[in-house]
Amino acid sequence: MATAIVMPKQGNSVESCIIVGWKKSIGDTIAEGDILAEVETDKALLEVESTTAGTLLAFFFEEGDEVPVLVNIAAVGEAGEDFADLQPEGATGAAAPAPAPVVDTPAAAPVETPAAPAAVPAAENGDGRLKVSPRAKNLAAQKSIDVAALQSKGTGPGGRVIERDVQTAIEQTPALTPLAKSMVAQGGYDLPQQGSGISGRVMSGDLVPASGQPQPVTQPLENEVEVIPVKGIRNVIATRMLESLQTTAQLTLNASADARALLAYRKQLKQSNESLGLQKVTINDLILLAVSRTLVQYPDLNAHFTGDAIHQYKNVNLGVAVDTPRGLMVPAIKAANTLSLKQIAGETKRLATACLDGKASPDDLSGGTFTVTNLGSLGIESFTPVLNPPEVGILGVGNITLKPMQVDDDVQFIPHISLSLTINHQAVDGAPAARFLQALSQGLAQVDLLLAL
């Protein structure tokens, strides 16, 4: 009896996953625990394992499809086994061809579906016609596959081209931009094995006419447009950013802190004994430590606002914004106020690496009570960070620049680090927010004293 492989549930907040890629092919022998697919949640990349052994009979969805959790995505069983009752509503994927019917006479040969000779297109095949099944012909027409080019690759009875052969050709055909696809559909062009676009996508300039000579494109290259569906984490970011601005009263306060102590202490760490494991502690790690220690004294900022209640937290679960190829992710350092500088640095590195590798767990990406986002390494002097609801505060950190300051009767240029604090004015007033920012600035200016707390 065929067994369904379901889209696993990943945490309480994950409702669907996008199939990034299938790791096995239809017809492969599968062992329990084999990786069948890689899927993307709104938070991370995950692998889907087979829960049974057998032959992979079908994919119910294609790469790029967004599938709700706990829905069947594949079927595993004995070759030729019926799996129709496992196929979910809205399935778009491919399946192994059904076993060919056998006529109960010695001379009979299994055929896929009898086709009228007049419906088969002409080709070099003895009688002047190509042997192709109706299902293969229909699929080839839908996917713009030249069945005549498959006449030597048919795997059906007598070399007949069947649906499986067309499906194989589809899988081997590189992705095309809309303009390139249109040009190929008009005829007269050969497809290269790989294009010059993203992930080998074939651009119009990669096409050559059947003669093999370069062919100028019919439209300027600048007119090409790549349509990127807003799915997965990009869709989540887009929705949450809009909701953040629409549902909260955001106010941003700007300040700067004397950075001489930060720079001096960072220099001392870099020169420390390698065995201490402190040489890779960064300025950002020092800022995270200062924020975690200061927030404890200002619970108004270390809180969630739910509309009808404010939840203040004793421990600081410090969110750290991480820029990844998939988009912005915010893992949380749990109870950062109880950790040493070395522990904060190690946890920050672990979480950032997990996000970049797509391996962050739902627990890593939830539970934050306040967020820090640092764009200083990119040369940004100041910016307006956007709240991560239900949190009521987020700190934006800019770069370190020289600021003229009057010292006695002289003006000195002293390095300062830019700080921008955005609050939800529904839950926090400007005065306590300003006091927090002032205390943080003072703490950063004397960061060596914060280490004693």
C-alpha positions in Angstrom: 0.0 0.0 0.0 1.4 3.4 -1.0 2.3 5.8 1.8 2.0 9.6 1.7 4.9 11.9 2.6 3.4 15.0 4.2 4.7 18.5 4.5 5.9 18.6 8.1 4.8 21.2 10.6 7.6 23.5 11.7 6.6 25.4 14.9 3.3 26.8 15.8 3.5 29.9 13.5 4.4 28.1 10.3 1.3 27.5 8.1 2.9 26.7 4.8 6.2 25.9 3.1 7.6 26.5 -0.4 9.2 23.5 -2.2 12.7 24.7 -3.1 13.8 21.5 -4.8 13.3 17.8 -5.0 16.3 15.7 -4.0 15.1 12.5 -5.6 13.5 11.5 -8.9 10.4 9.6 -9.7 11.2 5.9 -9.8 14.1 6.2 -7.4 14.4 3.6 -4.6 13.9 5.4 -1.3 15.1 4.4 2.1 13.5 5.6 5.3 15.2 8.8 6.4 16.3 9.7 2.9 16.1 13.5 2.1 13.3 13.9 -0.4 13.0 17.6 -0.7 14.3 21.0 0.6 11.5 23.4 1.6 11.5 27.0 2.7 9.4 28.4 5.5 8.9 32.0 6.3 11.9 31.7 8.5 14.4 29.0 7.3 15.3 26.3 4.9 14.5 22.8 6.0 14.8 19.2 4.7 11.9 16.8 4.4 12.8 13.1 5.1 11.0 10.1 3.8 9.0 8.3 6.6 9.0 5.0 4.7 11.0 2.9 2.3 10.0 2.0 -1.3 9.9 3.5 -4.7 9.1 7.2 -5.2 5.9 7.1 -7.1 4.9 10.8 -7.4 5.5 14.4 -6.6 2.2 16.1 -5.9 3.7 19.5 -6.2 6.4 21.2 -8.3 9.4 23.3 -7.2 8.2 26.8 -6.3 4.8 25.7 -5.1 3.6 26.9 -1.7 2.1 24.0 0.2 0.2 24.1 3.5 1.7 22.0 6.3 0.4 18.5 6.9 -0.6 18.2 3.2 0.6 15.2 1.2 3.5 16.2 -1.1 4.7 12.8 -2.4 3.9 9.1 -2.5 6.2 6.1 -1.8 5.3 2.5 -2.4 5.8 -0.4 -4.7 6.4 0.3 -8.4 3.1 0.5 -10.3 1.1 0.8 -7.1 -2.0 2.9 -7.2 -1.7 6.2 -5.2 -4.7 8.1 -6.5 -6.4 8.3 -3.0 -3.3 10.0 -1.6 -3.3 12.9 -4.2 -4.4 16.1 -2.5 -6.6 18.7 -4.0 -4.7 21.3 -6.1 -1.8 18.9 -6.8 0.4 20.1 -9.7 3.3 17.7 -9.7 4.4 14.7 -11.8 3.9 11.0 -11.2 5.3 7.7 -12.5 3.3 6.4 -15.5 0.7 4.0 -14.7 1.4 0.3 -15.6 0.6 -0.3 -19.3 -2.4 -2.6 -19.9 -1.5 -6.0 -21.1 -3.7 -7.9 -23.7 -4.1 -11.5 -22.7 -2.7 -12.9 -26.0 0.9 -14.1 -26.6 1.5 -11.7 -29.5 0.2 -8.7 -27.7 2.6 -6.0 -26.5 1.9 -3.4 -23.7 0.9 -0.1 -25.1 0.3 3.2 -23.4 -2.8 4.4 -25.2 -3.8 3.5 -28.8 -3.5 6.5 -31.0 -5.1 7.0 -34.4 -2.4 7.1 -37.1 -3.7 10.4 -38.6 -3.1 12.1 -35.2 0.6 11.3 -35.1 2.9 13.9 -36.5 5.2 13.1 -39.4 8.9 12.1 -38.7 11.6 9.8 -39.8 10.3 6.5 -38.5 10.0 4.0 -41.4 6.4 4.7 -42.2 7.1 8.4 -42.2 5.4 9.0 -38.8 6.6 9.5 -35.3 5.4 7.0 -32.7 4.1 9.2 -29.8 1.3 8.7 -27.3 -1.5 11.3 -27.1 -0.6 12.1 -23.5 3.0 12.7 -24.5 1.8 14.8 -27.4 -0.4 17.0 -25.2 2.2 17.5 -22.6 4.8 18.4 -25.2 2.4 21.0 -26.7 1.7 22.6 -23.3 5.4 22.9 -22.5 6.7 23.8 -26.0 8.7 20.6 -26.3 9.6 19.4 -29.8 8.6 15.7 -29.8 10.4 15.1 -33.1 13.6 15.7 -31.3 12.7 12.9 -28.9 12.2 10.2 -31.6 15.5 8.5 -30.7 14.9 8.7 -27.0 11.5 7.0 -26.7 11.2 4.5 -23.9 7.8 3.1 -24.7 7.1 -0.1 -26.6 8.9 -0.1 -30.0 10.7 3.2 -29.1 7.5 5.1 -28.7 7.7 8.5 -27.1 5.6 8.5 -24.0 4.7 11.0 -21.3 7.7 10.1 -19.2 10.1 11.0 -22.0 8.5 14.4 -22.4 8.7 15.0 -18.6 12.4 14.1 -18.7 12.9 16.6 -21.5 11.1 19.3 -19.5 13.3 18.7 -16.5 16.4 19.0 -18.7 15.3 22.2 -20.3 16.9 25.3 -18.8 14.7 28.1 -17.4 14.0 31.0 -19.8 13.2 34.6 -19.4 9.8 35.6 -20.8 11.4 37.2 -23.9 13.6 34.2 -24.5 10.6 31.9 -24.1 8.6 33.9 -26.6 11.5 33.8 -29.1 11.8 30.0 -28.8 8.1 29.6 -29.2 8.2 31.4 -32.5 10.8 28.9 -33.8 14.2 29.1 -35.4 16.3 29.1 -32.2 18.4 26.5 -30.4 18.5 26.4 -26.6 22.0 26.4 -24.9 22.7 24.0 -22.1 22.9 26.9 -19.7 22.2 30.6 -19.9 24.0 33.7 -18.5 21.2 34.7 -16.2 20.6 33.9 -12.5 20.9 30.2 -11.8 21.7 29.5 -15.4 18.5 31.1 -16.7 18.6 31.6 -20.5 18.4 35.2 -21.6 17.3 36.3 -25.1 21.0 37.1 -25.9 22.0 33.5 -25.2 19.8 32.1 -28.0 21.2 31.3 -31.4 19.3 30.5 -34.6 19.2 26.9 -35.8 22.0 27.7 -38.3 24.3 28.2 -35.3 25.1 31.9 -36.1 24.5 34.6 -33.5 21.1 36.3 -34.0 20.5 39.8 -32.8 17.6 40.0 -30.4 14.3 41.5 -31.6 14.0 43.8 -28.6 16.6 45.8 -26.6 18.0 43.8 -23.7 16.9 46.5 -21.3 13.3 45.6 -22.0 13.7 42.2 -20.5 12.0 41.8 -17.2 12.5 39.0 -14.7 9.3 38.5 -12.6 10.1 37.3 -9.1 7.1 36.0 -7.1 6.9 37.5 -3.6 6.9 34.2 -1.6 8.4 32.8 1.6 10.4 35.1 3.8 10.2 38.0 1.3 6.4 37.9 1.5 6.6 37.8 5.3 8.9 40.8 5.4 6.8 42.8 3.1 3.6 42.0 5.1 5.2 42.7 8.5 6.9 45.9 7.5 3.6 47.3 6.2 1.6 46.1 9.2 4.3 47.6 11.5 3.9 51.1 10.0 0.1 50.8 9.7 -0.7 49.5 13.2 1.8 51.3 15.5 2.6 55.0 16.3 6.3 55.0 15.6 8.6 57.8 16.9 12.4 57.9 16.4 14.9 59.6 18.7 18.4 60.2 17.5 21.6 60.5 19.6 25.3 59.6 19.6 27.7 58.2 22.1 31.4 58.8 22.7 33.0 55.8 21.1 36.5 56.1 22.5 36.0 53.5 25.2 34.5 51.1 22.7 37.4 51.5 20.3 40.0 51.2 23.1 38.4 48.1 24.6 38.0 46.5 21.2 41.7 47.1 20.6 42.5 45.5 23.9 40.5 42.4 23.1 42.2 42.0 19.7 45.6 42.0 21.4 44.5 39.5 24.1 45.8 36.0 24.4 44.3 33.8 21.7 43.5 31.1 24.3 40.9 33.5 25.9 38.8 33.4 22.8 38.2 37.1 22.9 40.0 38.3 19.7 36.9 38.1 17.5 34.6 40.0 19.8 33.2 42.9 17.8 32.0 46.5 18.4 28.5 45.2 17.8 28.9 42.6 20.5 29.9 45.3 22.9 26.8 47.3 21.9 24.6 44.3 22.5 26.0 43.8 25.9 25.4 47.5 26.7 21.8 47.3 25.5 21.1 44.2 27.5 22.4 45.7 30.7 20.7 49.1 30.2 17.3 47.6 29.2 17.0 45.9 32.6 16.8 49.4 34.2 14.1 50.5 31.7 11.4 47.8 31.5 9.1 50.2 29.5 11.3 49.5 26.5 11.8 45.7 27.1 8.1 44.9 26.5 5.4 43.8 24.0 2.3 45.8 23.2 -0.8 43.7 22.3 -3.3 46.4 21.9 -5.1 46.0 25.2 -2.1 45.2 27.4 1.6 45.8 27.8 3.8 42.8 28.8 7.1 43.8 30.4 9.8 41.2 30.6 12.4 40.7 33.4 14.9 39.1 31.0 16.1 40.7 27.8 15.6 38.4 24.7 17.7 40.6 22.4 16.8 40.4 18.7 19.7 40.9 16.3 18.9 41.8 12.7 20.8 39.6 10.2 21.1 40.3 6.5 20.8 37.1 4.5 20.4 36.3 0.8 16.8 35.3 1.6 16.0 38.6 3.3 16.2 40.1 6.8 16.0 37.7 9.7 15.9 38.5 13.4 17.0 35.7 15.7 16.9 36.4 19.5 19.7 36.0 22.1 17.7 34.6 25.0 18.3 36.2 28.4 21.1 38.3 27.0 21.3 40.3 30.3 22.5 37.1 32.1 25.3 36.4 29.6 28.9 37.5 29.6 30.4 39.4 26.7 32.1 36.2 25.4 28.8 34.3 25.6 26.9 37.1 23.8 29.5 37.2 21.1 29.4 33.4 20.7 25.6 33.2 20.6 25.4 36.1 18.1 27.8 34.3 15.8 25.9 31.0 16.1 22.5 32.6 15.3 23.9 34.7 12.4 25.5 31.6 10.9 22.3 29.6 11.3 20.4 32.3 9.5 22.9 32.6 6.6 22.9 28.8 6.2 19.1 28.6 6.4 19.3 26.4 9.4 17.8 28.7 12.1 15.1 27.0 14.1 11.7 28.5 14.8 12.8 28.9 18.5 15.9 30.9 17.4 13.6 33.3 15.5 11.0 33.9 18.1 10.6 35.4 21.6 12.5 38.7 21.1 11.6 41.5 23.5 13.8 44.3 21.9 15.8 44.4 18.6 19.1 45.9 17.6 19.9 46.5 13.9 23.4 47.7 12.9 24.2 49.3 9.5 27.3 51.0 10.7 29.6 48.6 8.8 27.9 49.7 5.6 28.8 53.4 6.2 25.3 54.5 7.3 25.5 57.4 9.7 21.8 57.3 10.8 18.5 55.8 9.8 15.0 55.2 11.0 14.6 51.5 12.1 11.1 50.0 11.7 9.6 48.3 14.8 9.3 44.5 14.9 5.8 44.2 16.6 4.7 43.4 19.2 8.1 44.7 20.5 7.8 48.4 21.5 11.5 49.4 20.8 14.2 48.9 18.2 17.7 50.4 18.2 19.4 51.4 15.0 23.2 51.7 15.1 25.2 53.7 12.6 28.9 54.1 12.0 31.5 55.8 14.0 32.4 59.3 12.9 34.4 62.2 14.3 32.2 64.8 16.0 33.5 68.3 17.0 33.1 68.7 20.8 34.1 71.6 23.0 36.5 70.6 25.7 37.3 73.5 28.0 38.3 76.3 25.7 39.2 74.1 22.8 37.3 72.1 20.1 38.3 68.5 19.7 37.1 65.9 17.2 36.0 62.9 19.2 34.7 59.6 17.6 31.0 59.1 18.2 28.7 56.2 17.3 25.2 57.0 16.0 22.2 55.7 17.8 18.5 55.8 16.5 15.8 54.5 18.8 12.3 53.9 17.4 9.5 53.3 19.9 5.8 52.5 19.7 4.3 55.7 21.1 1.2 53.8 22.0 3.0 52.0 24.7 6.1 54.2 25.5 6.3 57.9 26.0 9.1 60.0 24.6 10.6 60.9 28.0 11.4 57.4 29.2 12.6 56.5 25.8 14.9 59.5 25.8 16.2 58.5 29.3 17.0 55.0 28.1 18.9 56.4 25.1 20.8 58.8 27.4 21.7 56.0 29.8 22.8 53.8 26.9 25.0 56.5 25.5 26.6 57.0 28.9 27.1 53.2 29.3 28.8 52.9 25.9 31.1 55.8 26.8 32.1 53.8 29.9 31.6 50.3 28.5 34.4 48.9 30.8 32.2 49.8 33.8 29.2 47.9 32.3 31.3 44.8 32.2 31.3 44.8 36.0 27.5 44.6 36.3 
